[in-house]
């Protein structure tokens, strides 16, 4: 597999008045296409900072960051915005859906920003919502959906531009235990379809779905180990029937 993310001695220091606060300290990290990685660590370990740099939402203060061989750390703000829109899909803990827009229009937004013609947008949105098991909920607004369904809409929105990288920042943080596992089974399915996934979580049981776990401590990588992931379709959440995903309860 080709390398999609490469950190070389990446550092990030925040300045608060006269005080300098190091968040990441000379991190080396390589992620290959098709991997499913969980980034873990206690509060203040640098998880969110690492995710923001990977997702081109923030820039390092030192080191080299290559995304699919391009030097991200040397890009302008406009170039970073273009990378975010074309190559990276984001899933956040708080869903970040427009409350007055239905699921279809929430998923459609990235395509509008990308200048995709309306006829193609309809097809792509329908495909993305079908992929997450919400083809029959596309005209429902967020307040008409359960928490798990809202997160599925957010996942569909992240996928609709067909990004090379899917980033999930505490995607189960606002969900109950049963729904959390349903969402993680969905991520397992997406990974089986070839998606590269980087997940930030503080929950050990959620990290079990990943194939590799990177642990941070005080801004440094304290461990980086592969693991055998939790079996897909273990009865918690979605099951595969005749090649399609059907939600049990979300």
Rosetta blueprint (number, residue, H / E / L):
1 X L
2 X L
3 X E
4 X E
5 X E
6 X E
7 X E
8 X E
9 X E
10 X E
11 X E
12 X E
13 X E
14 X E
15 X E
16 X E
17 X L
18 X L
19 X E
20 X E
21 X E
22 X E
23 X E
24 X E
25 X E
26 X E
27 X E
28 X E
29 X E
30 X E
31 X E
32 X E
33 X L
34 X L
35 X L
36 X E
37 X E
38 X E
39 X E
40 X E
41 X L
42 X L
43 X L
44 X L
45 X L
46 X L
47 X H
48 X H
49 X H
50 X H
51 X H
52 X H
53 X H
54 X H
55 X L
56 X L
57 X L
58 X L
59 X L
60 X L
61 X L
62 X E
63 X E
64 X E
65 X E
66 X E
67 X E
68 X L
69 X L
70 X E
71 X E
72 X H
73 X H
74 X H
75 X L
76 X L
77 X H
78 X H
79 X H
80 X H
81 X H
82 X H
83 X H
84 X H
85 X H
86 X H
87 X H
88 X E
89 X E
90 X E
91 X E
92 X E
93 X L
94 X L
95 X L
96 X L
97 X L
98 X L
99 X L
100 X L
101 X L
102 X E
103 X H
104 X H
105 X H
106 X H
107 X H
108 X H
109 X H
110 X H
111 X H
112 X H
113 X H
114 X L
115 X L
116 X L
117 X L
118 X H
119 X H
120 X H
121 X H
122 X H
123 X H
124 X H
125 X H
126 X H
127 X H
128 X H
129 X H
130 X H
131 X H
132 X L
133 X L
134 X L
135 X H
136 X H
137 X H
138 X L
139 X L
140 X L
141 X E
142 X H
143 X H
144 X H
145 X L
146 X L
147 X H
148 X H
149 X H
150 X H
151 X H
152 X H
153 X H
154 X H
155 X H
156 X H
157 X H
158 X H
159 X H
160 X L
161 X L
162 X L
163 X L
164 X L
165 X E
166 X E
167 X E
168 X E
169 X E
170 X L
171 X L
172 X L
173 X L
174 X L
175 X L
176 X L
177 X H
178 X H
179 X H
180 X H
181 X H
182 X H
183 X H
184 X H
185 X H
186 X H
187 X H
188 X H
189 X H
190 X H
191 X H
192 X H
193 X L
194 X L
195 X L
196 X L
197 X E
198 X E
199 X E
200 X E
201 X L
202 X L
203 X L
204 X H
205 X H
206 X H
207 X H
208 X L
209 X L
210 X L
211 X L
212 X E
213 X E
214 X E
215 X E
216 X E
217 X E
218 X L
219 X L
220 X E
221 X E
222 X E
223 X E
224 X E
225 X E
226 X E
227 X L
228 X L
229 X L
230 X L
231 X L
232 X L
233 X L
234 X L
235 X L
236 X L
237 X L
238 X L
239 X E
240 X E
241 X E
242 X L
243 X L
244 X E
245 X E
246 X E
247 X L
248 X L
249 X L
250 X L
